[in-house]
Amino acid sequence: MSEKRGRKPQSKPDPLDEVPAVPHPAKPRPARLGVAAALVAAEGAALVALGLYLLVMGLLGSPDRPEQAEMGGVTLIALGVLPLVAANGLRLRRSWSRGPAVITQLMALPVAYTLLTTDGGFSIPGGIALAAVAVVSMVLLLNPAVVDALGIKRGPRGV
């Protein structure tokens, strides 16, 4: 009798148990990654807040075209969800989160340029602030320490 009694049959291991939530749990999160996540989250929160304002003003206020204000609000809320999800992924050190965060920065740069070239009371300072946040976030997201912390593999030359 080579069979051991009293042992439960081994079940197949769950593949999700093998993948750690953090690529390098022993290494601390780089400060650059935390700052990038905070900036991306701030952009997402600003988009959601502006979207809610437009939606409420379209529903309760008296804009020239209420349907345009409402649709603009819904669009901004939907666009604000992407950076918020990406910021949470960056906080949790998920490698997939860098792509949506970089795309958000690339979309913010033309908006910042438009704000800078528009005549208006708050458009120029808003354009300067948006451009600064987008450029700083992009530099942080492309930093080699952040790439390594997210577990993203680099090419053969280490680039």
Buried (B, 14 or more C-beta within 10 A) or exposed (E): EEEEEEEEEEEEEEEEEEEEEBBEEEEEBBEBBBBBBBBBBBBBBBBBEBBBBBBEBBEEEEBEEBEEBBBBBBBBBEBBEBBBBBBBBBBEBBBEBBEBBBEBBEBBBEBBEEBBEEEEEEBBEBBEBBBEBBBBBBEBBEBEEBBBBBEBEEEEEEE
